Structures are given as C-alpha cells and as structure tokens.
Amino acid sequence: ETRRGIALIALKEIDFDRATGKLSDTDYEFLKQKYTVEAIQAIKEEETAEAGGAAGPLRCPRCGPRPEQDARFCSDCGAALLVDARLCRACQAPLEPGSRFCSNCGSQVVAAA
C-alpha cells in the first residue's frame, strides 16, 4: 500500500475507534492531525512524481542551482540548464547514484529528458 492509502485507512480507523469509545477526544484530535498531514504530504508527493517533478532541481553550469521549474535556459546567462539529479525535486534530499526513488520522501526519480 502507498503512504497515502495507509494514512487514509488510519483516519477511518481512528474515526471508528472514537465512535466506539476506544479513543479519547484528545488522542483523537492528535492522531487526526498527524494522519491528515501525512495524507496531504503523500498526495502532494504523488502529484509531483506524476508530473515528472522528482528528477532534481535545475542547475546552470555557470550560475548553479536555478529557481526556474520548466525552463530550458538560464534566465541570468542564457546557458542550457541541466537537471541536478543529485537532489530530489520534491524534498531536496540527496539522492543515491542510480536510485529510482528518493530514500527520504519516496518520490519517484524521473530521468531528465
């Protein structure tokens, strides 16, 4: 199962546990907040990966990392931009050489076109 699926199942389970009196209101609110945040993060990461956004930040060979997302050329010097495959685009964590998924957030690493 995916992180998203696990978080959504957990939300349903804590609703049931609260309704049956197995969870206090305080515990319910804490767990609801925790799993809601987890589900939202997982959904955002899935959307980023589906859009091909987990390949790594763009990098200019002259100017370094760039904020542009879909540009092909540097807005400062005009050089062709490269994908910095050493960092995950979703969470900016370092990627292991040859990895297909980020070990930090689980986003799929998409090869540069």
NUNURO-958388 format. One line per 2 residues: number of its first residue (from 1); their letters; for each residue z, x, y of N, C-alpha, C. Coordinates in pm, 1 decimal, padded with zeros to 6 digits. Layout:
<nodes>
NUM) a) Z/X/Y/Z/X/Y/Z/X/Y ~ ... .
</nodes>
This chain:
<nodes>
1) et) 00000.0/00082.3/-00118.9/00000.0/00000.0/00000.0/00000.0/00086.6/00125.2 ~ -00044.7/00029.7/00233.6/-00051.2/00100.4/00360.8/00081.7/00089.5/00434.8 .
3) rr) 00099.6/00176.2/00534.7/00220.0/00167.7/00618.8/00227.8/00030.8/00685.3 ~ 00113.1/-00017.9/00727.7/00108.2/-00149.2/00792.4/00157.0/-00257.6/00696.3 .
5) gi) 00105.5/-00255.9/00574.1/00143.9/-00355.3/00474.8/00291.3/-00349.5/00440.9 ~ 00342.9/-00230.0/00425.8/00484.7/-00212.3/00393.6/00572.4/-00267.2/00506.0 .
7) al) 00535.6/-00236.3/00631.0/00614.5/-00284.6/00744.7/00609.4/-00436.8/00755.0 ~ 00492.3/-00495.2/00732.0/00480.6/-00641.1/00740.1/00558.7/-00710.6/00628.4 .
9) ia) 00556.4/-00653.5/00509.4/00635.8/-00708.5/00398.6/00784.9/-00699.2/00430.6 ~ 00826.1/-00585.3/00486.2/00967.0/-00567.9/00522.3/01009.6/-00672.1/00625.5 .
11) lk) 00921.9/-00702.0/00722.0/00954.8/-00804.5/00821.7/00975.8/-00941.1/00756.1 ~ 00892.0/-00975.6/00659.7/00907.5/-01102.8/00588.7/01037.6/-01105.0/00508.9 .
13) ei) 01068.5/-00991.8/00444.5/01190.3/-00985.3/00363.3/01316.1/-00997.2/00447.5 ~ 01317.9/-00933.1/00564.9/01439.1/-00943.8/00646.3/01453.1/-01084.0/00704.5 .
15) df) 01341.4/-01152.2/00731.2/01349.5/-01292.5/00774.5/01414.6/-01377.5/00665.5 ~ 01371.5/-01356.6/00541.9/01427.8/-01430.7/00428.9/01575.8/-01397.4/00411.3 .
17) dr) 01608.8/-01267.2/00417.2/01748.4/-01225.7/00399.9/01838.3/-01284.3/00508.4 ~ 01788.4/-01294.1/00629.8/01867.7/-01353.3/00737.6/01886.3/-01502.8/00712.7 .
19) at) 01777.9/-01569.4/00672.1/01784.4/-01713.9/00647.9/01880.3/-01748.5/00534.6 ~ 01894.1/-01659.7/00437.1/01983.2/-01685.7/00323.7/02123.1/-01628.8/00344.9 .
21) gk) 02147.8/-01571.3/00462.6/02280.0/-01520.8/00494.6/02310.9/-01381.8/00443.1 ~ 02211.4/-01311.1/00393.4/02234.0/-01176.0/00341.1/02237.1/-01069.9/00450.8 .
23) ls) 02185.3/-01103.6/00569.3/02182.9/-01009.5/00681.8/02254.4/-01070.3/00801.5 ~ 02335.1/-00989.4/00868.3/02398.4/-01035.0/00992.0/02293.3/-01036.5/01103.0 .
25) dt) 02322.6/-01106.5/01211.4/02229.6/-01111.1/01324.1/02206.1/-00972.1/01382.5 ~ 02311.2/-00890.6/01388.2/02299.0/-00754.8/01441.9/02206.6/-00670.0/01355.7 .
27) dy) 02227.9/-00673.9/01224.9/02142.4/-00597.2/01133.8/01998.5/-00647.8/01138.1 ~ 01984.2/-00779.5/01145.6/01850.4/-00838.7/01151.2/01774.2/-00789.4/01274.6 .
29) ef) 01838.1/-00794.1/01390.5/01771.7/-00750.7/01514.4/01733.2/-00603.1/01507.0 ~ 01822.0/-00520.4/01453.6/01792.9/-00377.3/01439.9/01672.3/-00354.8/01348.5 .
31) lk) 01674.0/-00417.9/01231.3/01565.1/-00399.3/01134.7/01434.3/-00460.8/01183.9 ~ 01444.6/-00575.1/01251.7/01324.0/-00638.0/01305.1/01257.5/-00545.4/01406.5 .
33) qk) 01334.4/-00487.0/01495.2/01281.0/-00392.9/01594.9/01216.7/-00273.0/01525.8 ~ 01286.2/-00217.3/01427.8/01237.2/-00099.2/01356.4/01103.2/-00126.5/01287.8 .
35) yt) 01095.4/-00234.6/01211.2/00972.9/-00262.7/01135.8/00860.1/-00316.0/01224.1 ~ 00893.5/-00379.5/01335.2/00790.0/-00422.0/01429.3/00723.2/-00300.2/01491.5 .
37) ve) 00803.2/-00203.3/01533.5/00748.2/-00079.1/01589.7/00663.4/-00007.4/01485.3 ~ 00711.6/00000.1/01363.0/00637.6/00065.9/01254.6/00503.3/-00003.0/01230.6 .
39) ai) 00503.4/-00136.4/01227.9/00378.5/-00210.8/01205.1/00279.8/-00189.3/01319.3 ~ 00327.4/-00192.3/01442.1/00239.7/-00172.4/01557.9/00179.4/-00032.6/01556.2 .
41) qa) 00260.9/00069.5/01527.7/00209.3/00206.5/01520.2/00104.6/00218.8/01410.5 ~ 00131.0/00159.7/01295.8/00036.6/00167.7/01184.0/-00095.2/00098.9/01218.6 .
43) ik) -00088.0/-00014.8/01284.9/-00209.5/-00086.9/01324.2/-00289.7/-00004.2/01424.1 ~ -00221.9/00054.5/01522.5/-00291.8/00138.2/01621.3/-00358.0/00258.3/01554.1 .
45) ee) -00288.3/00321.0/01459.8/-00344.6/00436.6/01390.2/-00465.4/00397.0/01306.1 ~ -00458.2/00280.0/01241.3/-00572.2/00231.7/01163.0/-00692.2/00206.7/01253.3 .
47) et) -00668.1/00146.1/01368.8/-00777.5/00118.8/01462.1/-00838.4/00248.3/01514.1 ~ -00754.3/00347.4/01542.8/-00803.7/00476.7/01589.6/-00886.9/00543.7/01481.9 .
49) ae) -00839.0/00540.4/01359.2/-00912.2/00603.1/01248.9/-01044.1/00531.5/01222.8 ~ -01043.4/00397.7/01229.8/-01166.0/00321.1/01207.7/-01269.1/00348.7/01315.8 .
51) ag) -01222.5/00378.7/01436.3/-01313.7/00406.9/01546.9/-01361.4/00551.5/01544.0 ~ -01317.6/00626.3/01444.6/-01357.8/00766.6/01436.0/-01280.3/00854.2/01530.8 .
53) ga) -01162.9/00808.4/01572.4/-01088.3/00880.6/01673.6/-00991.3/00983.2/01622.1 ~ -00987.2/01012.3/01494.2/-00887.1/01106.0/01444.6/-00945.8/01242.5/01414.7 .
55) ag) -01055.6/01276.8/01476.3/-01120.1/01404.4/01447.6/-01059.7/01519.6/01524.9 ~ -00991.2/01493.9/01630.8/-00932.6/01600.3/01710.0/-00978.7/01588.7/01854.1 .
57) pl) -00900.4/01641.0/01947.4/-00937.1/01631.3/02087.8/-01061.1/01714.5/02118.5 ~ -01131.5/01674.4/02223.1/-01248.3/01750.7/02264.9/-01203.5/01876.5/02336.6 .
59) rc) -01281.9/01982.5/02319.5/-01246.1/02112.4/02375.3/-01370.9/02177.3/02433.1 ~ -01358.0/02225.4/02555.2/-01466.0/02300.3/02618.9/-01447.0/02447.5/02583.5 .
61) pr) -01554.5/02517.7/02544.2/-01539.1/02659.2/02510.6/-01496.7/02744.2/02630.5 ~ -01519.8/02694.0/02752.9/-01482.2/02769.1/02873.8/-01350.6/02720.8/02935.1 .
63) cg) -01331.7/02588.6/02939.0/-01217.8/02530.4/03011.3/-01100.2/02490.1/02922.2 ~ -01119.8/02486.2/02790.9/-01012.4/02447.8/02699.7/-01011.9/02298.6/02671.2 .
65) pr) -00896.4/02242.9/02630.0/-00888.1/02100.7/02593.9/-00929.3/02011.1/02710.5 ~ -00999.6/01902.8/02678.6/-01050.8/01811.2/02780.7/-00995.9/01671.3/02759.8 .
67) pe) -00976.8/01595.8/02868.8/-00927.0/01459.1/02855.4/-01034.9/01357.8/02818.2 ~ -01162.4/01395.7/02832.3/-01270.7/01302.4/02802.2/-01265.5/01263.4/02655.0 .
69) qd) -01294.3/01137.3/02624.5/-01290.0/01091.5/02486.3/-01426.8/01089.6/02420.7 ~ -01528.6/01043.0/02490.9/-01660.4/01026.2/02430.6/-01766.4/01114.6/02494.3 .
71) ar) -01727.3/01207.5/02578.8/-01823.7/01292.9/02648.2/-01883.5/01396.5/02553.3 ~ -02003.0/01440.6/02585.1/-02067.8/01546.9/02507.7/-02066.1/01678.1/02584.7 .
73) fc) -02043.1/01669.2/02717.8/-02042.9/01787.4/02802.6/-01919.4/01787.0/02891.7 ~ -01870.5/01904.9/02924.9/-01751.5/01922.0/03008.6/-01780.0/01870.5/03149.7 .
75) sd) -01688.5/01793.4/03205.4/-01706.3/01739.4/03340.2/-01680.2/01844.5/03447.6 ~ -01620.9/01958.7/03411.1/-01595.9/02065.4/03508.2/-01707.8/02168.9/03512.7 .
77) cg) -01753.1/02215.3/03394.6/-01850.3/02325.1/03393.2/-01983.8/02289.4/03328.3 ~ -01993.9/02174.5/03262.2/-02119.4/02131.6/03202.0/-02146.6/02185.6/03062.6 .
79) aa) -02055.9/02264.9/03006.7/-02076.3/02321.0/02872.2/-02063.3/02210.8/02767.4 ~ -02133.4/02227.2/02655.8/-02123.2/02131.9/02545.2/-01981.2/02134.4/02489.9 .
81) ll) -01925.1/02015.2/02468.4/-01788.5/02004.7/02416.8/-01787.5/02015.4/02265.4 ~ -01680.2/02071.2/02213.8/-01658.8/02086.1/02070.5/-01539.3/02000.6/02032.0 .
83) vd) -01535.5/01956.7/01907.3/-01418.6/01884.6/01857.9/-01319.1/01987.6/01808.6 ~ -01197.2/01981.0/01861.3/-01091.3/02071.4/01816.8/-01028.8/02010.6/01692.4 .
85) ar) -01079.9/02048.7/01576.9/-01035.6/01990.1/01450.6/-00898.9/02041.5/01407.5 ~ -00838.3/02127.9/01487.2/-00706.5/02180.0/01451.2/-00594.3/02084.4/01488.3 .
87) lc) -00624.9/01982.4/01571.0/-00523.9/01886.3/01612.9/-00569.2/01744.8/01580.9 ~ -00475.9/01662.6/01539.3/-00504.8/01521.4/01512.1/-00523.8/01449.1/01645.4 .
89) ra) -00629.3/01371.8/01656.2/-00654.1/01298.1/01780.0/-00550.1/01187.5/01799.6 ~ -00499.4/01130.7/01692.4/-00404.1/01020.2/01704.3/-00266.6/01065.9/01752.0 .
91) cq) -00215.4/01177.9/01696.5/-00078.3/01218.7/01729.6/-00066.8/01361.0/01783.5 ~ -00178.1/01433.3/01788.9/-00183.1/01570.9/01839.9/-00109.9/01673.0/01753.1 .
93) ap) -00076.8/01636.6/01630.0/-00011.0/01730.8/01538.5/-00114.4/01829.7/01484.0 ~ -00072.3/01952.4/01452.9/-00165.2/02049.6/01393.2/-00212.7/02000.9/01256.6 .
95) le) -00340.4/02023.1/01228.4/-00398.5/01983.3/01100.0/-00414.4/02104.9/01010.3 ~ -00392.2/02084.1/00882.6/-00414.7/02189.5/00784.4/-00565.4/02206.5/00765.1 .
97) pg) -00613.3/02329.6/00746.0/-00756.5/02350.2/00723.0/-00804.9/02269.8/00602.3 ~ -00914.8/02198.2/00620.4/-00973.6/02120.7/00512.1/-00905.3/01988.1/00483.6 .
99) sr) -00804.1/01951.9/00561.5/-00732.7/01826.6/00534.6/-00819.6/01706.8/00570.7 ~ -00801.7/01598.6/00496.2/-00875.5/01475.0/00521.6/-00789.2/01372.7/00594.3 .
101) fc) -00656.6/01392.8/00590.1/-00563.0/01304.3/00657.7/-00457.3/01388.8/00727.8 ~ -00407.0/01339.3/00838.9/-00301.2/01407.4/00912.6/-00171.2/01396.0/00833.6 .
103) sn) -00103.4/01508.4/00813.6/00021.9/01506.3/00738.3/00136.9/01449.9/00821.7 ~ 00117.3/01435.1/00952.0/00221.9/01381.9/01038.3/00215.6/01229.2/01050.3 .
105) cg) 00095.4/01175.4/01079.0/00085.1/01030.6/01102.6/-00001.4/00957.5/01000.6 ~ -00074.5/01030.8/00916.5/-00155.8/00967.8/00813.6/-00294.7/00925.9/00857.8 .
107) sq) -00330.3/00952.0/00983.3/-00464.2/00915.5/01030.5/-00569.6/00996.0/00956.9 ~ -00681.3/00930.1/00929.5/-00791.4/00998.4/00861.9/-00857.8/01093.8/00960.2 .
109) vv) -00887.0/01214.1/00913.4/-00956.0/01313.7/00994.7/-01104.9/01292.8/00973.6 ~ -01174.1/01255.6/01079.9/-01316.7/01227.0/01072.3/-01393.2/01350.7/01114.8 .
111) aa) -01491.6/01390.0/01036.5/-01571.9/01508.0/01069.3/-01649.0/01484.5/01197.6 ~ -01663.5/01589.9/01276.1/-01738.5/01581.2/01401.4/-01885.7/01559.7/01372.9 .
113) a) -01949.9/01479.2/01456.3/-02092.9/01451.5/01438.4/-02176.7/01561.1/01499.0 .
</nodes>
